[in-house]
Amino acid sequence: MKDGNSQKVIDYSIKGINFVTGLLMVLLTLIVFIEVLSRYFLKLPLTYTGELTSLIFPWMIFIGAISVTKEDGHLAINYFRSLMPRTGQKIALIITKLIMIYFSVFMVMSSYQLSQVVTNQLMPMLRISKSWLYISGTVAFIGVTIILIYQLILIVLNKMEAPKEEDLYDLDHDR
């Protein structure tokens, strides 16, 4: 696969992830809104909404983490890296990506193990396995790991540089 094609696949995947995350946010908002209406106006609380929101929320957050990783939207302190020469910045960026990959793989394994432990436990109202809560971390961190490995390859091939502080913020709102 050529580099341009792989970039297109990543970009379309991120657009799809952003769309799914947006849908989950709308769904979560609707469920909470309906619960509030039902509770206060009909005096009839819906019993399943607490479990449903606790199921949707981790999926929304963890899936959104893939997009955040792609856009380098995570919390970073770049002051010391910006003081280094270009080679030092590249080495620091590679080390940072390797640490992030290690953490991400650890999260894949840990969330998978946790989902296996709770497979036989059912949510009382929805009657589905609690593993659906924790497998969201597995799915998301697999995606995060793929993005990080792709970024690491780009850095090693000199096709990606360390982002400058001003590049991390959208200061031109007119675009």
Residue pairs with C-beta under 8 A, 6 or more apart in sequence:
1 9
3 159
6 150
10 70
10 147
10 150
14 66
14 67
14 70
14 71
17 63
17 64
17 66
17 67
17 143
18 64
18 67
20 63
21 60
21 63
21 64
21 67
24 56
24 59
24 60
24 63
25 60
27 56
28 53
28 56
28 57
28 60
31 49
31 52
31 53
31 56
32 49
32 53
34 46
34 49
35 45
35 46
35 49
38 44
38 45
38 46
39 45
39 46
47 125
48 125
48 126
50 125
51 123
51 124
51 125
51 126
52 126
54 133
55 123
55 126
55 128
55 132
55 133
58 133
58 134
58 136
58 137
59 136
62 136
62 137
62 139
62 140
62 141
63 136
63 139
63 140
63 143
65 140
65 141
65 144
66 140
66 143
66 144
66 147
67 73
68 74
69 100
69 144
69 147
69 148
70 147
72 163
72 168
73 168
76 168
78 162
78 163
78 164
78 165
78 168
81 88
81 89
81 92
81 93
81 162
82 89
82 164
82 165
84 92
89 161
89 162
90 155
90 161
90 162
92 162
93 155
93 162
94 152
94 155
94 156
97 148
97 151
97 152
97 155
98 152
100 144
100 148
101 145
101 148
101 149
101 152
104 141
104 144
104 145
104 148
105 141
105 145
107 137
107 141
107 144
108 137
108 138
108 141
108 142
108 145
110 137
111 134
111 135
111 136
111 137
111 138
111 141
112 135
112 138
114 134
114 137
115 131
115 133
115 134
115 135
115 138
116 131
118 129
118 130
118 131
118 133
118 134
119 129
119 130
119 131
120 129
121 129
121 130
122 128
122 129
122 130
123 129
123 130
151 160
154 160
155 161
